[in-house]
Amino acid sequence: MNMKYLFSNTAHPSHQDVCRDTGISEASIRQAIKKLMLDDFIYRDKDNIIRVLDPALKTFINLL
């Protein structure tokens, strides 16, 4: 469920409200975002919003 919450708040996934609501530290969220970007699961669009690259993964996350 944390994944769904993070990706529904993708403009600033390490915002303190997201950290508090998920119980995940900002450092852990930043590290996860970096890893997901390196593995091409997510990307930043022209507006600097994080998006899920794979439509099937996006559907899966939305079903959580």
C-alpha positions in Angstrom: 0.0 0.0 0.0 2.9 2.4 0.6 3.8 2.1 -3.1 0.4 3.2 -4.1 0.5 6.1 -1.7 3.9 7.2 -2.9 2.9 7.2 -6.5 -0.4 9.0 -5.9 1.7 11.8 -4.4 4.3 11.8 -7.0 5.2 15.5 -7.3 7.0 15.4 -3.9 7.2 11.7 -2.7 9.6 12.6 0.0 7.4 15.4 1.5 7.2 15.1 5.2 3.4 14.4 5.1 4.1 11.3 2.9 6.9 10.2 5.2 4.7 10.6 8.2 1.7 8.8 6.6 3.7 5.9 5.3 6.1 5.6 8.2 9.1 5.6 5.8 12.0 8.0 6.3 12.8 10.6 3.7 16.2 9.1 3.1 14.6 5.7 2.4 12.1 7.2 0.0 14.8 9.1 -1.8 16.9 6.0 -2.1 13.9 3.9 -3.4 13.1 6.6 -6.0 16.7 6.7 -7.2 16.8 2.9 -7.5 13.4 2.8 -9.3 14.7 5.5 -11.8 17.9 3.7 -12.4 16.0 0.5 -13.1 13.6 2.4 -15.5 10.5 1.7 -13.5 9.7 5.5 -13.0 10.8 8.8 -14.6 10.4 12.5 -14.1 8.2 14.2 -16.7 8.8 17.7 -18.1 6.9 19.2 -15.1 9.3 17.3 -12.7 6.5 14.9 -11.6 7.5 11.3 -11.0 5.5 8.9 -13.3 5.4 5.1 -13.6 6.9 4.1 -16.9 5.2 0.7 -17.5 1.4 0.9 -17.9 1.0 -2.7 -16.5 2.9 -1.7 -13.4 0.8 1.4 -13.0 -2.4 -0.7 -13.3 -1.0 -3.1 -10.7 -0.2 -0.3 -8.3 -3.7 1.2 -8.7 -5.2 -2.2 -7.8 -3.4 -2.4 -4.5 
